[in-house]
Amino acid sequence: MKVLGIETSCDETSAAVYDGKKILSNVIFSQVDTHKVYGGVVPEIAAREHLNRLPAVVDEALSKAGAGLKEIGGIAVTYGPGLAGPLIVGVSYAKALAYASGKKFTGVNHLEGHLLSPFLENKDFKFPFAGIVVSGGHTNIYIAKDFGSYDLMASTRDDAAGEAFDKAAKMLGLPYPGGPEVSKAALKGNDKKIVFPQAQMKDNSMDFSFSGLKTSVLYYIQRNQGKIKSGQVTIEDIAAAFQKTIIRTIVKKTSRVLKDSGIKTLAITGGVAANISLKEELKKFAMERKIGFYAPSNLLCTDNGAMIAYVGYERIKRGLLSGMNLEAQPDLKI
């Protein structure tokens, strides 16, 4: 069975075909250049771009997979979480395509797609595992016990890590998208010059909070203009210290989850999982504790149709189908 996966939760229009063993195609159209002038994603513009691009992206995915719609056994689509307008475009298109072609149809949770993306490239990756989903809108840690069985162990109470990266980039005068730019700058900086605080939860929760860190960066920049102008402290130094704090926080929370659960496999997924420094620290952390570590290739870290096609395949195989009354759910959770 070949499954067509469609992803339009934010600013990537993507479609992919998965056959149960491998990715046959994974086409991604990024809207970064469109939104760059605004310094962030504009939902209405993103929805219009999805509407314009999706038919061609789906056609290309089918063509690269060497399959016509007749050879497709099912259609899967992201129905949340994400931006309302973009989700509605994807869900509406997928429902119309499934209805017109008589194909099996299922809605996929975007977070589940990220969480399970290591299965696409690692034959030895198995349940149970601890999965960190780090993206623009989420910083969550799950214990994945089996397909469809996930325990949320930690989540963000305010800004997610990716959102904090983007906001810090604006403060530092770095271009959009901010996450990759902060990471690039951090590689050239000295992360020992500045120490930013890690948020401590009063209830001893494992949840994340990066809003205070963002504010600390803002105040540091405002109060140290002299040092910055003289070159005593550089933008790269601030970026490095900021990134170090994000990484230390994620590693610390992950350590607590693993200690309490006894899980011996760790995975990091989502857009921020492409951050080289974060991956290296988590890999080092896993090696020291003699546990397996997995991270998708950079293409599968971003929002993509392949992860949706994979989860869709598993859902359809289990008979977990959706009706034509499926609606977009921007605030969907696992």
Secondary structure, DSSP 8 states (H G I E B T S, - for coil): -EEEEEE-SSSEEEEEEE-SSSEEEEEEEE-HHHHHTTTS--HHHHHHHHHHHHHHHHHHHHHHTT--GGGEEEEEEEEESS-HHHHHHHHHHHHHHHHHHT-EEEEEEHHHHHHHGGGGT-TT--SSEEEEEESSS-EEEEEEEETTEEEEEE-BSSS-HHHHHHHHHHHTT--SSHHHHHHHHHTTS-TTS--------TT----B--HHHHHHHHHHHHHTHHHHHHTSS-HHHHHHHHHHHHHHHHHHHHHHHHHHH---EEEEESGGGG-HHHHHHHHHHHHHTT-EEE---HHHHSS-HHHHHHHHHHHHHTT----TT----TT---
